[in-house]
Amino acid sequence: MADDKMVVLAKKLLSRTKEGKLHWEMTSHDDVYQVAFANYVVRLLSRAGSEGPEIDYIMQILNERGQLVDEVSDVDLTRLMASGETMFPAMRDLYDLARRTAMGVEQALTTLLDELDG
């Protein structure tokens, strides 16, 4: 099922991002980050929450022509979970890690610490 695969995709993206195996990049839109694969691009963004005051984290899949293939939010993914598990923390972590990677936070911290030590 495509829905089940979206949950697996989100979890694998989080895992590979934590391992440092994915190169997230900034896009022309503020606070939208993407990682490119052979024929597809995965984008992450946040929006005002659809169910309460929290932010919704959105994962989009685009094809090689930049057309939106599918889109899913943390709320959608949570509804797909048979275990009752919420996907909000995982999607928030994925978004935050993608942002940190795209913005070069680790390099900035290393440079600043080196300057302070030197």
C-alpha positions, 0 to 999 in steps of 0.5 A, spaced: 500 500 500 502 506 498 500 509 505 504 504 508 510 506 504 509 513 506 510 511 513 516 507 512 519 513 507 518 518 513 522 513 518 527 511 513 529 519 511 529 520 519 534 514 520 538 516 514 539 523 516 541 522 523 546 517 520 549 523 516 547 519 509 542 524 506 544 531 503 539 536 505 539 543 501 535 549 501 530 551 496 528 558 493 522 558 499 524 559 506 523 554 511 523 548 505 528 543 505 529 538 500 533 532 498 534 529 491 534 522 489 535 519 482 528 520 479 525 524 485 525 529 490 523 529 497 521 536 500 520 538 507 516 544 510 512 546 515 505 549 516 500 552 521 497 546 524 490 543 521 488 540 528 490 545 533 495 550 535 501 546 533 505 546 526 504 540 521 510 538 518 509 536 510 513 531 506 512 532 499 514 527 493 516 531 486 518 527 480 524 529 475 519 535 472 518 538 479 511 536 479 508 534 485 507 526 486 504 526 493 504 530 499 503 527 506 503 531 513 504 528 520 497 528 521 496 524 515 501 519 517 499 518 524 492 516 522 495 511 518 499 508 524 495 501 526 499 502 533 496 509 535 503 511 535 504 519 533 508 521 527 509 528 530 515 527 533 519 523 528 517 528 522 519 534 527 525 531 528 526 530 520 524 537 519 529 540 524 535 535 522 534 537 514 534 544 516 540 544 520 544 540 514 541 544 509 543 551 513 550 548 515 549 548 522 555 543 524 560 547 520 558 554 523 559 551 530 565 548 528 568 554 525 565 558 531 568 554 536 575 554 533 575 561 532 574 561 540 579 556 541 584 559 537 
